[in-house]
Amino acid sequence: MPDGPSYPPTRIHDIEIEASISVPMNSCRRVASHCDFMDIDSTEIVDCMADQDVIEALKITKMVDGNRMIVASVIFTFSVAKLPEWLHVGYEPVPVRP
């Protein structure tokens, strides 16, 4: 089922066509790292960075001696097709990388 708005079905010849906007195709993901990301919940990160077109933040974890540890890197989903080069965490610019 499509994520974005859908439009009423249309018939072309005898074939029914349904169009919708695909959210995953109209967004992009990149990684940014900052020590403050370790102590902040993902939903709070998204709330604070919504003005920078962030719609999702997934924290990256690693296994150390059988324990899952949070690292300072986060996978960001942006609601724009063109990526920003930097995110602003407080007053600090943080580079965004693939």
OpenMM code with the backbone's topology and positions (N, CA, C; nanometers):
from openmm import Vec3, app, unit

residues = "MET PRO ASP GLY PRO SER TYR PRO PRO THR ARG ILE HIS ASP ILE GLU ILE GLU ALA SER ILE SER VAL PRO MET ASN SER CYS ARG ARG VAL ALA SER HIS CYS ASP PHE MET ASP ILE ASP SER THR GLU ILE VAL ASP CYS MET ALA ASP GLN ASP VAL ILE GLU ALA LEU LYS ILE THR LYS MET VAL ASP GLY ASN ARG MET ILE VAL ALA SER VAL ILE PHE THR PHE SER VAL ALA LYS LEU PRO GLU TRP LEU HIS VAL GLY TYR GLU PRO VAL PRO VAL ARG PRO".split()
positions = [
    Vec3(0.0847, -0.1185, 0.0000),
    Vec3(0.0000, 0.0000, 0.0000),
    Vec3(0.0889, 0.1243, 0.0000),
    Vec3(0.0589, 0.2250, -0.0775),
    Vec3(0.1410, 0.3459, -0.0860),
    Vec3(0.1406, 0.4244, 0.0448),
    Vec3(0.2521, 0.4961, 0.0671),
    Vec3(0.2661, 0.5757, 0.1883),
    Vec3(0.2063, 0.7144, 0.1739),
    Vec3(0.2092, 0.7688, 0.0556),
    Vec3(0.1629, 0.9047, 0.0341),
    Vec3(0.0171, 0.9081, -0.0078),
    Vec3(-0.0313, 1.0265, -0.0443),
    Vec3(-0.1713, 1.0371, -0.0868),
    Vec3(-0.1943, 0.9604, -0.2167),
    Vec3(-0.3122, 0.9029, -0.2288),
    Vec3(-0.3446, 0.8339, -0.3533),
    Vec3(-0.4563, 0.9092, -0.4240),
    Vec3(-0.4692, 0.8849, -0.5510),
    Vec3(-0.5665, 0.9530, -0.6333),
    Vec3(-0.6690, 0.8509, -0.6828),
    Vec3(-0.7891, 0.8949, -0.7172),
    Vec3(-0.8910, 0.7999, -0.7615),
    Vec3(-0.8436, 0.7215, -0.8835),
    Vec3(-0.8820, 0.5942, -0.8910),
    Vec3(-0.8415, 0.5137, -1.0073),
    Vec3(-0.8907, 0.5748, -1.1373),
    Vec3(-0.8124, 0.5566, -1.2419),
    Vec3(-0.8436, 0.6069, -1.3742),
    Vec3(-0.8370, 0.4891, -1.4720),
    Vec3(-0.9159, 0.4930, -1.5726),
    Vec3(-0.9133, 0.3875, -1.6732),
    Vec3(-0.8496, 0.4418, -1.8011),
    Vec3(-0.7518, 0.3689, -1.8509),
    Vec3(-0.6919, 0.3977, -1.9806),
    Vec3(-0.7174, 0.2738, -2.0657),
    Vec3(-0.7934, 0.2913, -2.1710),
    Vec3(-0.8469, 0.1808, -2.2514),
    Vec3(-0.9261, 0.0935, -2.1553),
    Vec3(-0.8955, -0.0283, -2.1349),
    Vec3(-0.9703, -0.1105, -2.0400),
    Vec3(-0.8855, -0.1480, -1.9189),
    Vec3(-0.7823, -0.0707, -1.8927),
    Vec3(-0.6922, -0.0998, -1.7799),
    Vec3(-0.7125, 0.0058, -1.6726),
    Vec3(-0.7348, -0.0398, -1.5489),
    Vec3(-0.7513, 0.0532, -1.4370),
    Vec3(-0.6131, 0.0927, -1.3846),
    Vec3(-0.5892, 0.2232, -1.3728),
    Vec3(-0.4613, 0.2777, -1.3276),
    Vec3(-0.4845, 0.3530, -1.1971),
    Vec3(-0.3998, 0.3287, -1.0971),
    Vec3(-0.4065, 0.4030, -0.9715),
    Vec3(-0.2713, 0.4692, -0.9486),
    Vec3(-0.2719, 0.5985, -0.9196),
    Vec3(-0.1483, 0.6734, -0.8977),
    Vec3(-0.1387, 0.7168, -0.7522),
    Vec3(-0.0161, 0.7188, -0.7014),
    Vec3(0.0074, 0.7674, -0.5654),
    Vec3(0.1498, 0.8209, -0.5568),
    Vec3(0.1742, 0.9019, -0.4566),
    Vec3(0.3068, 0.9562, -0.4330),
    Vec3(0.3793, 0.8612, -0.3390),
    Vec3(0.4981, 0.8217, -0.3769),
    Vec3(0.5762, 0.7289, -0.2954),
    Vec3(0.6691, 0.8066, -0.2047),
    Vec3(0.6485, 0.7966, -0.0748),
    Vec3(0.7323, 0.8690, 0.0207),
    Vec3(0.8773, 0.8219, 0.0174),
    Vec3(0.9046, 0.6892, 0.0149),
    Vec3(1.0453, 0.6479, 0.0132),
    Vec3(1.1234, 0.6997, -0.1069),
    Vec3(1.0575, 0.7168, -0.2220),
    Vec3(1.1288, 0.7658, -0.3387),
    Vec3(1.1498, 0.9166, -0.3326),
    Vec3(1.0762, 0.9855, -0.2480),
    Vec3(1.0881, 1.1300, -0.2360),
    Vec3(1.1628, 1.1686, -0.1092),
    Vec3(1.2451, 1.0786, -0.0603),
    Vec3(1.3248, 1.1056, 0.0583),
    Vec3(1.4615, 1.0420, 0.0387),
    Vec3(1.5547, 1.0722, 0.1263),
    Vec3(1.6873, 1.0133, 0.1178),
    Vec3(1.7432, 0.9954, 0.2582),
    Vec3(1.8391, 0.9070, 0.2698),
    Vec3(1.8990, 0.8761, 0.3998),
    Vec3(2.0492, 0.9016, 0.3973),
    Vec3(2.0981, 0.9511, 0.5086),
    Vec3(2.2413, 0.9714, 0.5265),
    Vec3(2.2745, 0.9576, 0.6750),
    Vec3(2.4030, 0.9492, 0.7058),
    Vec3(2.4507, 0.9290, 0.8428),
    Vec3(2.5212, 1.0546, 0.8914),
    Vec3(2.5009, 1.0853, 1.0184),
    Vec3(2.5746, 1.1929, 1.0846),
    Vec3(2.6134, 1.1433, 1.2233),
    Vec3(2.7256, 1.1905, 1.2734),
    Vec3(2.7741, 1.1479, 1.4051),
    Vec3(2.8009, 1.2686, 1.4939),
    Vec3(2.7560, 1.2578, 1.6180),
    Vec3(2.7806, 1.3615, 1.7183),
    Vec3(2.7608, 1.2982, 1.8554),
    Vec3(2.8437, 1.3331, 1.9518),
    Vec3(2.8363, 1.2700, 2.0841),
    Vec3(2.7017, 1.2949, 2.1535),
    Vec3(2.6357, 1.4053, 2.1243),
    Vec3(2.5058, 1.4338, 2.1866),
    Vec3(2.3962, 1.3369, 2.1434),
    Vec3(2.4128, 1.2706, 2.0267),
    Vec3(2.3121, 1.1762, 1.9800),
    Vec3(2.2998, 1.0547, 2.0718),
    Vec3(2.4029, 1.0236, 2.1460),
    Vec3(2.4006, 0.9054, 2.2317),
    Vec3(2.3015, 0.9188, 2.3471),
    Vec3(2.2803, 1.0397, 2.3960),
    Vec3(2.1982, 1.0622, 2.5146),
    Vec3(2.0561, 1.1079, 2.4840),
    Vec3(2.0220, 1.1243, 2.3570),
    Vec3(1.8910, 1.1770, 2.3188),
    Vec3(1.8112, 1.0674, 2.2485),
    Vec3(1.6833, 1.0577, 2.2819),
    Vec3(1.5940, 0.9610, 2.2189),
    Vec3(1.5716, 0.9980, 2.0721),
    Vec3(1.5492, 0.8973, 1.9879),
    Vec3(1.5302, 0.9200, 1.8435),
    Vec3(1.4147, 1.0151, 1.8135),
    Vec3(1.3047, 1.0016, 1.8872),
    Vec3(1.1900, 1.0903, 1.8619),
    Vec3(1.2236, 1.2351, 1.8970),
    Vec3(1.3020, 1.2554, 2.0000),
    Vec3(1.3432, 1.3918, 2.0362),
    Vec3(1.4374, 1.4504, 1.9307),
    Vec3(1.5243, 1.3655, 1.8751),
    Vec3(1.6134, 1.4112, 1.7671),
    Vec3(1.5305, 1.4591, 1.6479),
    Vec3(1.4288, 1.3810, 1.6098),
    Vec3(1.3434, 1.4182, 1.4968),
    Vec3(1.2686, 1.5476, 1.5275),
    Vec3(1.2143, 1.5604, 1.6484),
    Vec3(1.1423, 1.6826, 1.6865),
    Vec3(1.2325, 1.8052, 1.6788),
    Vec3(1.3555, 1.7920, 1.7259),
    Vec3(1.4477, 1.9066, 1.7273),
    Vec3(1.5008, 1.9415, 1.5889),
    Vec3(1.5031, 1.8439, 1.4980),
    Vec3(1.5614, 1.8674, 1.3655),
    Vec3(1.4579, 1.8698, 1.2543),
    Vec3(1.3309, 1.8791, 1.2887),
    Vec3(1.2254, 1.8826, 1.1869),
    Vec3(1.2423, 2.0020, 1.0936),
    Vec3(1.2931, 2.1139, 1.1441),
    Vec3(1.3138, 2.2318, 1.0601),
    Vec3(1.4280, 2.2129, 0.9598),
    Vec3(1.5051, 2.1026, 0.9753),
    Vec3(1.6123, 2.0695, 0.8810),
    Vec3(1.5701, 1.9538, 0.7895),
    Vec3(1.4389, 1.9343, 0.7768),
    Vec3(1.3788, 1.8335, 0.6891),
    Vec3(1.4048, 1.6894, 0.7336),
    Vec3(1.4343, 1.6669, 0.8624),
    Vec3(1.4526, 1.5319, 0.9157),
    Vec3(1.3154, 1.4745, 0.9499),
    Vec3(1.2859, 1.3543, 0.8970),
    Vec3(1.1573, 1.2904, 0.9268),
    Vec3(1.1744, 1.1602, 1.0045),
    Vec3(1.2977, 1.1085, 1.0128),
    Vec3(1.3225, 0.9867, 1.0882),
    Vec3(1.4681, 0.9837, 1.1312),
    Vec3(1.4928, 0.9293, 1.2501),
    Vec3(1.6287, 0.9120, 1.3006),
    Vec3(1.6399, 0.7715, 1.3587),
    Vec3(1.7310, 0.6928, 1.3040),
    Vec3(1.7544, 0.5570, 1.3524),
    Vec3(1.8932, 0.5506, 1.4145),
    Vec3(1.8986, 0.5178, 1.5436),
    Vec3(2.0275, 0.5099, 1.6112),
    Vec3(2.1002, 0.3827, 1.5701),
    Vec3(2.2298, 0.3935, 1.5513),
    Vec3(2.3130, 0.2797, 1.5156),
    Vec3(2.3685, 0.2189, 1.6445),
    Vec3(2.3644, 0.0865, 1.6509),
    Vec3(2.4183, 0.0164, 1.7679),
    Vec3(2.5242, -0.0833, 1.7227),
    Vec3(2.6057, -0.1286, 1.8180),
    Vec3(2.7043, -0.2328, 1.7895),
    Vec3(2.7069, -0.3309, 1.9064),
    Vec3(2.7514, -0.4531, 1.8787),
    Vec3(2.7604, -0.5556, 1.9822),
    Vec3(2.9015, -0.5554, 2.0393),
    Vec3(2.9122, -0.5446, 2.1728),
    Vec3(3.0397, -0.5512, 2.2420),
    Vec3(3.0244, -0.6528, 2.3545),
    Vec3(3.0961, -0.7639, 2.3455),
    Vec3(3.0904, -0.8704, 2.4458),
    Vec3(2.9472, -0.9166, 2.4732),
    Vec3(2.8674, -0.9279, 2.3680),
    Vec3(2.7305, -0.9753, 2.3828),
    Vec3(2.6306, -0.8690, 2.4260),
    Vec3(2.6752, -0.7471, 2.4480),
    Vec3(2.5868, -0.6367, 2.4873),
    Vec3(2.5727, -0.5377, 2.3719),
    Vec3(2.4512, -0.4900, 2.3514),
    Vec3(2.4267, -0.3914, 2.2461),
    Vec3(2.4567, -0.2524, 2.3011),
    Vec3(2.5463, -0.1811, 2.2314),
    Vec3(2.5893, -0.0480, 2.2732),
    Vec3(2.5458, 0.0554, 2.1695),
    Vec3(2.4968, 0.1705, 2.2161),
    Vec3(2.4612, 0.2814, 2.1274),
    Vec3(2.5882, 0.3560, 2.0900),
    Vec3(2.6012, 0.3891, 1.9621),
    Vec3(2.7155, 0.4683, 1.9165),
    Vec3(2.6683, 0.6095, 1.8836),
    Vec3(2.7609, 0.6969, 1.8494),
    Vec3(2.7287, 0.8378, 1.8264),
    Vec3(2.6747, 0.8663, 1.6870),
    Vec3(2.6530, 0.7619, 1.6068),
    Vec3(2.6054, 0.7802, 1.4690),
    Vec3(2.4566, 0.7513, 1.4589),
    Vec3(2.3886, 0.8281, 1.3739),
    Vec3(2.2460, 0.8141, 1.3522),
    Vec3(2.2195, 0.8163, 1.2017),
    Vec3(2.1294, 0.7289, 1.1564),
    Vec3(2.0858, 0.7301, 1.0166),
    Vec3(1.9647, 0.8225, 1.0090),
    Vec3(1.9774, 0.9295, 0.9327),
    Vec3(1.8703, 1.0277, 0.9182),
    Vec3(1.7981, 1.0071, 0.7862),
    Vec3(1.6656, 1.0185, 0.7879),
    Vec3(1.5851, 1.0213, 0.6667),
    Vec3(1.5375, 1.1645, 0.6483),
    Vec3(1.5666, 1.2198, 0.5316),
    Vec3(1.5292, 1.3571, 0.5000),
    Vec3(1.4107, 1.3563, 0.4051),
    Vec3(1.3224, 1.4532, 0.4197),
    Vec3(1.2017, 1.4612, 0.3368),
    Vec3(1.2254, 1.5336, 0.2050),
    Vec3(1.3483, 1.5516, 0.1680),
    Vec3(1.3817, 1.6208, 0.0435),
    Vec3(1.4706, 1.5309, -0.0417),
    Vec3(1.4677, 1.5512, -0.1708),
    Vec3(1.5504, 1.4705, -0.2599),
    Vec3(1.6954, 1.5175, -0.2606),
    Vec3(1.7185, 1.6462, -0.2336),
    Vec3(1.8544, 1.6996, -0.2314),
    Vec3(1.9040, 1.7029, -0.0867),
    Vec3(2.0164, 1.6409, -0.0644),
    Vec3(2.0703, 1.6298, 0.0713),
    Vec3(2.1372, 1.7567, 0.1204),
    Vec3(2.1227, 1.7848, 0.2487),
    Vec3(2.2028, 1.8924, 0.3054),
    Vec3(2.3463, 1.8427, 0.3249),
    Vec3(2.4417, 1.9318, 0.3205),
    Vec3(2.5800, 1.8931, 0.3467),
    Vec3(2.6087, 1.8900, 0.4961),
    Vec3(2.5309, 1.9652, 0.5725),
    Vec3(2.5523, 1.9770, 0.7165),
    Vec3(2.4195, 1.9706, 0.7909),
    Vec3(2.4222, 1.9178, 0.9122),
    Vec3(2.3123, 1.9297, 1.0074),
    Vec3(2.3609, 2.0211, 1.1183),
    Vec3(2.2708, 2.0937, 1.1781),
    Vec3(2.3092, 2.1802, 1.2896),
    Vec3(2.2576, 2.1174, 1.4182),
    Vec3(2.3522, 2.0758, 1.5022),
    Vec3(2.3203, 2.0170, 1.6325),
    Vec3(2.3510, 2.1254, 1.7346),
    Vec3(2.2453, 2.1903, 1.7832),
    Vec3(2.2674, 2.3074, 1.8685),
    Vec3(2.3325, 2.4149, 1.7834),
    Vec3(2.4495, 2.4571, 1.8230),
    Vec3(2.5221, 2.5590, 1.7466),
    Vec3(2.6341, 2.4983, 1.6626),
    Vec3(2.6517, 2.3667, 1.6691),
    Vec3(2.7616, 2.3013, 1.5983),
    Vec3(2.7148, 2.2439, 1.4638),
    Vec3(2.7855, 2.2725, 1.3555),
    Vec3(2.7550, 2.2070, 1.2285),
    Vec3(2.8182, 2.0667, 1.2268),
    Vec3(2.7399, 1.9687, 1.1810),
    Vec3(2.7853, 1.8301, 1.1748),
    Vec3(2.7740, 1.7845, 1.0290),
    Vec3(2.8839, 1.7319, 0.9702),
    Vec3(2.8755, 1.6885, 0.8303),
    Vec3(2.7858, 1.5652, 0.8148),
    Vec3(2.7174, 1.5596, 0.7012),
    Vec3(2.6303, 1.4468, 0.6670),
    Vec3(2.7046, 1.3652, 0.5618),
    Vec3(2.7092, 1.2335, 0.5795),
    Vec3(2.7818, 1.1479, 0.4866),
    Vec3(2.6951, 1.0295, 0.4412),
    Vec3(2.7321, 0.9689, 0.3279),
    Vec3(2.6538, 0.8535, 0.2784),
    Vec3(2.6644, 0.7338, 0.3711),
] * unit.nanometer
topology = app.Topology()
chain = topology.addChain("A")
for resn in residues:
    res = topology.addResidue(resn, chain)
    for name in ("N", "CA", "C"):
        topology.addAtom(name, app.Element.getBySymbol(name[0]), res)
